[in-house]
Amino acid sequence: MFPEKRTCFFNVPWSIPLETVEYLRIHYENWAKAGSGAGYSLNDEAKLEYISDFNWINNWVDRYFFNKISDLLYSLTFVAIIFFVLFKGSNSLKKYYRKYKIIYLSLILIFVIWFALHPTLRYGGYHLFFLLIFIPISLILEKLSKNLKNLDNKIIAIVIITALIFIGRNSNRLIKEYKIYSYEPFTNVNYPLHDDGFRYRAILKKKIKENQAVEIYKNRYIFYR
């Protein structure tokens, strides 16, 4: 379970050194706890202290919880309200006995581990928040969903709302990225290497200069070496 060194093999030809695994573990945990990001980073000496003893909490809340996790919570709340409005019916007389407590407690334990080590949504956070919120909501709706009318229309409405939100949010994200990175794929599919273009230009300039690069054309893309 890379990069947890206690679960890695170091005595096989394809393994990497223990020092490298430890360095990457600290790097990934520091990044997940908002110690590094686009345009800012801690030095290697400060990373270990930052990720220890919850020193990262205040900075993580400021840089990551708002507005990454808060946006997710707002959207999940919005979806939950829609489901209650569309699918809530009269009280059901049938009693349901669901064995979910062990699963739910396991999810809470995984959530605690996730928060303590890698509290970023792309490291499983999306699924954890969704399951922890919607399992109880599903159990409630199960008891209040008898004799639902126009079920097909309600399901279609959910699909349409989901599609509109997905298309709208991603369109807005792409428009912002076009402005930030000056990348216009409809007019030029190549990433520029000048100051107004590629976001990793600072790293590239240390390794290569544009006027000294060898251009390789392949499948309508230009690669530099």
N, C-alpha and C positions, 0 to 999 in steps of 0.2 A: 504494500500500500504506500507507494511513493508519495511524498518524501519522508514518511515516518521510518527512520533508520532501523528501528527495532524489527520491522517487517521486511527489510530488504536483504538481498543476498549479495555478498561481497567477494565470494570465492569462485565466481564463474566468469568465463571470458567476456561476456557482454555487460558485466556489472560496472558501475562507476565508483570512484573512491568514496569512502565514508565522509571525508571532509567536504566533498562536493554535495553530497546528499544533505548534510547538515547546513551548509551554506544556503542551498535552495530552500530547505525547510524554513529557515529564518526569513529568507527573502519573500516567499509566498505568504507566510503568515503576516509579515509586516505589510505587504501589499493588501491582503484581505482586510486588515485592520486600519486601512487608510493611512498607513505610514508613508506610502509612496503612491504616486498617481501621475496623471498627465500634467507635466510642468513642475512637479515638486518631488523630492525624494530625501530620505534620511541617509546619512552615511552609514557604512557597514558597522561601525562601532556603536552607533546610537540605536540601531534596529533591535538588538537583543534586549536592551533596557526598555525600549518602547513597548514591545509585545509582552513584557513580563508584568505580573501583578496588576493587571487591568489599568496600566498607565495610559492605555490607548483609548479608553472609553470616551472621554470628552472630545477628543479630536475626531474619533469615529462617528460620534453622534453629529458633530458639526459638518463633517465632510461627506459622510456616506448615508447615515440614517435619513437626513434631509438632503436630497429629496428622493433618493433611491428607494429605500424601504418604506418611507411614508407614502410615496406614490403607489407602491404595491398594495399597501394596506387600504388606501383610499379606493383603489380599483376593486379589491376583493369585497370591501364593504358595499360598494355600488352594485356589484354582481349579486351579493347576498340579498340586498333589498329587492332587486329585480326578481329573484327567484321566489322570495316571500310573497311579493305582489301577484306574480303569475300563477304560482302553484299552491298557495295556501288555500285549503278548503275547510270544511267543517271538521269538527273533532271526529276522529275515526274510533269506532267501537272496538275494533280489533287491536289486540295488544301484541306488540312485537318484542321479541327477546333477542337482542343482538349481543354477541360476544365480541366486544370491541375494546374492553378496558385494557387488556394486555397490549394490544396493538397501539392504543392511544398513549399508554404510559411509555412504550418503547419510542414512540415519536417524540414525546417530551424529552426523554433521555438523549436522543439523537440531536434534538434542537439545542439542548444545553451544551453538548459537545461541539456542535457547529458554532454556537455563539462564542464559546471560550477559545476556539482555535482558528476558525476560518469564517468569520461572520460577514461573508459577502454572498449575494444572492446567486451568483453563477456557480457557487460551490454547494449546490443543493438547497439553497434558501427558498427558492421559488416553490419547490414541492413541499417543503416543511410548512411554510406559512399556509399554503393552500389546504393541505390535509388537516392541519390543526384547527383551521377555521371551519372547513366545510364538512368534516365528519360530524360535529355536533349539529350543524345546520341541517344536514341530511336526516339525522335521527329525529329532529323536531318536525321537519316537513313530512316525514313518513307517517307521523301520527296525525297530521293535519291535512292530508291530501286525498281524502275519500271523496268519490263522486266528482272528480274534476271535469269541467266542461271545456270543450274546444281545446283539447290537449294538443292536437296537431298544430293548430294556429299558434299556440303558446310556444311550442318547440321551434317553429319557424321564426317567431319573433326573437327568441334567444339567439338563433343562428345569425339573423340579420344584424342584431345589435353587436354581436361579437365581431362580425366581419367589418362593420363600420368603424368600431373602435380600433381594430387591428390596422386597417388601412389608414385611418386618420393619424394614429400615433406614429406609425412608421413613415408616412409621408412627411410629417412634421420633423422627424428625426433626420431624414435624408436631406431636407431643405436646409436644416441647420448645419449639417456636415458639409454640404456644398459651399456654404458661406465661410465656414471656419477653415476648411482645408483647400479652398479654391480648386476643388476637383469637379470637373464637369464631364462625366463619362459620355454624354451624348454628343459632345463636340471633340473630345480628345480622351481616349481610353488610357493614355499613359500617365503615370505619376510623374509630375515635374520634380526636378532636383533643386529648384531655385528657392529663394527665401519665402516666397508667397505660396509655396505648394506643400509638398509632402511633409506630414507632421513629424516624421523621424529624420528630417533633413540634418539636424545637428549631429546625430549619430553617423549618418552617411558621410558627412563632410570630413569626419575624422579619418575615414577609411578611403575615400575616393573623391576626386575632383571631376566635375562634369566635363571639363574640356580635355581630360586625360582618360575618360572612360571609353571602353570598347563596347559599342552597341551591338546587341544580338537581337535580330528580329525573328520572332516566332509566334505564329498564330495571332497576328495583328498586335502583339505586345512587344515592347522594347525592354530588354534586360541589359543592365550595365554590369561590367566586371573590369 
